[in-house]
Amino acid sequence: MVLGLDDVEALADALWAVSYICDGPTERIDAILQSGMVPRMAHLLGHDSTQVHTPALRAIGNIATGSPHQTGAVVDSGALPTLLKLITSPRKTVSGAVSCLLDHHPQIRKEVVWTVSNICADQQTQIQKVIESGILGPIVEILSGGADYDVRKEAAWTVCNLCSGGSPEQVKYLVDKYPTMAALSSILDIKDTKMVQVALEAFEGILRTGAYEQDKRDSSTNHYVEALEECGALTKIEELQQDESEDVYIRAVRILENYCDVEDENQAGDGNVHADGLGAATTTSHARFAFA
């Protein structure tokens, strides 16, 4: 089997071929899974040569876009710890804090986070494996602005997918352990409508979790609403009621009306306007199949 060889060029050629096979119908991915080569590809993610770990990463990433079973094969292969190593470093900053980001080529980091975002778009059991791997810390750091913008976008999708499809306990872990809400708030400043939509969807998932915890505690307070205000996101969301994008406007109003007791400043008292968009928030996660 070619993937069992040590020759860099042979490995690179074989891995690129596999990545192209996986970039297609799920039947092709099934064929790769049945061959038993996924654990070997996961191991090759840690290869010293970029000629090898780059196509290995693309192949693993393409598999992660597949069915729950196929995404699960990536998780079960042990890929997550190696993906973590591709974007983390133990070096310390001047303040003494551990810096989470390594100066890998942005494309490598982008593909790593893209792969994790697709794992988080799947089942909660797989989201739990992502949590246990420790990779969410570096991803939230990336989201905060510690990376190339294209990498930040993939980080936003990762957080959005977890907040939309994760269990209340998983969402709570993400928000309570890391500065996730502040990182999402920074995305609201970006003049990128799609990314603002993604951040708003993540906030909805967080606030929905807060409402669940509020009911569970029989409390009068959703503490994530307080956190929303503290990180500056509430003011930004109020301002987004004036956004040119219909979808951004709808999401902003839905958050304010459902969780923050703020009335739509454009349609105060008119419950018929945009009725379709202001219904219950969805909890759909987003697997993205084509890497660009």
C-alpha positions in Angstrom: 0.0 0.0 0.0 1.5 3.4 -1.1 0.4 5.2 2.1 2.7 2.7 4.0 5.8 3.9 2.3 8.2 6.5 3.6 9.0 8.2 0.3 7.7 11.8 0.5 6.8 12.2 -3.2 5.0 8.9 -3.3 3.0 9.7 -0.2 2.2 13.2 -1.5 0.9 11.9 -4.8 -1.2 9.2 -3.1 -2.7 11.5 -0.6 -3.6 14.1 -3.2 -5.3 11.3 -5.2 -7.3 10.3 -2.1 -8.3 13.9 -1.4 -9.7 14.2 -4.9 -11.6 10.9 -4.5 -13.1 12.2 -1.3 -14.2 15.5 -2.8 -17.3 13.9 -4.3 -20.3 11.7 -3.6 -20.5 9.9 -0.2 -20.1 6.6 -2.0 -16.5 7.6 -2.8 -15.8 8.4 0.8 -17.3 5.1 1.9 -14.8 3.3 -0.4 -11.9 5.1 1.3 -13.3 4.2 4.7 -13.7 0.6 3.7 -10.0 0.5 2.6 -9.0 1.2 6.2 -6.6 4.0 5.3 -8.2 6.8 7.4 -6.2 6.1 10.6 -3.0 6.2 8.4 -4.0 9.5 6.9 -4.7 10.9 10.4 -1.2 9.8 11.4 0.3 11.5 8.4 -1.2 14.8 9.5 1.8 14.9 11.8 4.4 14.3 9.1 7.3 16.8 9.1 6.9 17.5 5.4 4.2 20.0 4.2 4.2 17.9 1.0 2.6 15.1 3.0 0.6 16.7 5.7 -1.1 19.2 3.4 -2.8 16.6 1.2 -3.5 14.5 4.3 -5.3 17.4 5.8 -7.3 18.0 2.6 -8.4 14.4 2.5 -9.4 14.3 6.2 -11.2 17.6 5.7 -13.2 16.3 2.7 -14.2 13.1 4.6 -15.4 15.3 7.5 -18.0 16.9 5.2 -19.7 13.6 4.7 -22.4 11.7 6.6 -22.4 11.4 10.4 -20.7 8.0 10.0 -18.0 9.4 7.8 -17.4 12.4 10.0 -17.3 10.0 12.9 -14.5 8.0 11.2 -12.4 11.1 11.2 -13.0 11.6 14.9 -12.4 8.0 15.7 -9.1 8.0 13.7 -7.5 10.2 16.3 -7.1 13.1 13.9 -8.2 15.8 16.5 -5.0 15.8 18.6 -2.9 16.2 15.5 -5.1 18.9 14.2 -4.6 20.7 17.5 -0.8 20.4 17.1 -1.1 22.0 13.6 -2.4 25.3 15.1 -1.0 25.4 18.6 2.4 26.1 20.3 3.6 26.1 23.9 5.6 29.3 23.5 4.8 32.0 26.0 4.0 35.7 25.5 5.6 38.6 27.2 2.8 38.6 29.8 3.6 35.0 30.6 0.4 33.6 29.1 0.6 30.7 26.8 0.2 31.7 23.1 -2.1 29.3 21.3 -1.2 30.1 17.8 1.7 28.9 15.7 2.8 30.7 12.6 1.8 28.0 10.2 0.8 29.0 6.7 -2.7 30.5 6.9 -4.0 27.9 4.4 -3.1 25.1 6.7 -4.7 26.7 9.7 -7.8 27.5 7.6 -8.2 23.9 6.5 -7.7 22.7 10.1 -10.4 25.0 11.4 -12.7 24.2 8.4 -12.4 20.5 9.3 -13.3 21.1 12.9 -16.2 23.3 11.8 -17.6 20.4 9.9 -17.2 18.0 12.8 -19.1 20.5 14.9 -21.9 20.5 12.3 -22.5 16.9 13.1 -23.7 14.9 16.2 -23.3 16.0 19.8 -21.1 12.9 20.5 -18.6 14.2 18.0 -18.9 17.8 19.3 -18.0 16.3 22.7 -14.8 14.8 21.2 -13.9 18.3 19.8 -14.4 19.7 23.3 -12.3 17.0 24.9 -9.5 17.5 22.4 -8.8 21.1 23.7 -8.9 22.6 20.2 -11.7 25.1 21.0 -9.4 27.4 23.0 -7.1 28.1 20.0 -10.2 28.4 17.7 -11.8 31.1 20.0 -8.4 32.9 20.0 -8.4 32.8 16.2 -12.0 34.2 16.3 -10.9 37.0 18.5 -8.6 38.3 15.8 -5.4 36.3 16.3 -5.3 35.1 12.7 -5.8 35.8 9.0 -9.3 36.8 8.2 -10.1 33.7 6.2 -9.1 31.6 9.2 -11.3 33.7 11.4 -14.3 33.0 9.2 -13.8 29.3 9.6 -13.5 29.8 13.4 -16.8 31.7 13.3 -18.5 28.8 11.6 -17.1 26.4 14.2 -18.5 28.4 17.0 -21.8 28.9 15.2 -22.2 25.2 14.5 -21.5 24.2 18.1 -23.8 26.9 19.5 -26.6 25.8 17.1 -26.2 22.0 17.4 -24.5 21.4 20.7 -26.3 20.4 23.9 -26.9 23.1 26.5 -24.0 21.7 28.5 -21.7 21.9 25.5 -22.7 25.4 24.6 -22.3 26.4 28.3 -18.8 24.9 28.3 -17.7 26.9 25.2 -19.1 30.2 26.6 -18.0 29.9 30.2 -14.5 28.5 29.7 -13.4 30.8 26.8 -14.1 34.5 25.9 -16.4 33.3 23.2 -19.0 36.1 23.5 -16.4 38.8 23.2 -14.9 37.1 20.2 -18.3 36.9 18.5 -18.9 40.5 19.3 -15.8 41.4 17.4 -17.2 39.8 14.3 -20.2 42.1 14.4 -17.8 45.0 13.6 -16.8 43.4 10.3 -18.4 44.6 7.1 -19.1 41.1 6.0 -22.9 40.3 6.0 -22.5 36.6 6.0 -20.1 36.6 8.9 -22.4 38.9 10.9 -25.3 36.5 10.2 -23.1 33.6 11.5 -22.2 35.5 14.6 -25.9 36.4 15.2 -26.9 32.8 14.8 -24.2 31.8 17.4 -25.5 34.4 19.8 -29.0 33.0 19.4 -27.8 29.6 20.3 -26.0 31.0 23.4 -29.1 32.9 24.5 -31.3 29.9 23.9 -29.0 28.0 26.2 -29.2 30.8 28.8 -33.0 30.6 28.7 -32.8 26.8 29.2 -30.5 27.3 32.2 -32.8 30.1 33.5 -35.8 27.8 33.4 -33.8 25.0 34.9 -32.8 27.2 37.9 -36.2 28.8 38.1 -34.4 32.1 37.9 -35.6 35.5 36.7 -32.4 36.2 34.8 -30.8 34.8 31.7 -27.2 35.5 32.6 -26.0 35.3 29.0 -28.1 38.4 28.3 -26.1 40.2 31.0 -22.9 38.9 29.3 -24.2 40.1 26.0 -24.3 43.6 27.3 -21.0 43.4 29.1 -19.1 42.4 26.0 -20.7 45.2 24.0 -22.6 43.0 21.7 -26.1 44.1 22.8 -25.5 47.7 21.6 -24.1 46.4 18.3 -27.1 44.1 17.8 -29.5 47.1 18.5 -27.6 49.0 15.8 -28.0 46.1 13.4 -31.7 46.8 13.3 -30.7 49.5 10.7 -28.6 47.1 8.6 -29.3 47.0 4.9 -29.4 43.2 4.9 -32.9 41.8 5.5 -31.5 38.7 7.1 -29.3 40.6 9.5 -32.2 42.8 10.5 -34.5 39.8 11.1 -31.9 38.0 13.2 -31.1 41.1 15.3 -34.8 41.8 16.0 -35.4 38.2 16.9 -32.6 38.2 19.4 -33.8 41.5 20.9 -37.4 40.6 21.1 -37.0 37.0 22.2 -34.3 37.4 24.8 -33.6 41.1 25.6 -37.1 42.6 26.0 -36.3 45.2 23.4 -38.9 46.1 20.8 -38.1 46.4 17.1 -37.4 50.1 16.8 -38.5 50.1 13.2 -41.8 48.4 13.6 -42.8 49.0 17.3 -46.1 47.4 18.0 -46.6 45.9 14.6 -46.4 42.1 15.1 -47.3 41.4 11.4 -44.2 42.8 9.8 -41.6 40.2 8.9 -43.7 37.5 10.7 -42.0 34.6 8.9 -38.5 35.7 10.0 -39.3 36.4 13.6 -40.5 33.0 14.5 -38.6 30.5 16.6 -34.9 30.3 15.9 -33.7 27.2 14.1 -31.0 24.9 15.5 -29.5 23.8 12.2 -25.8 23.4 11.9 -24.0 23.9 8.7 -21.7 21.4 7.0 -19.9 23.1 4.1 -18.7 20.7 1.4 -16.5 22.7 -0.9 -13.3 24.1 0.5 -12.3 27.5 -1.0 
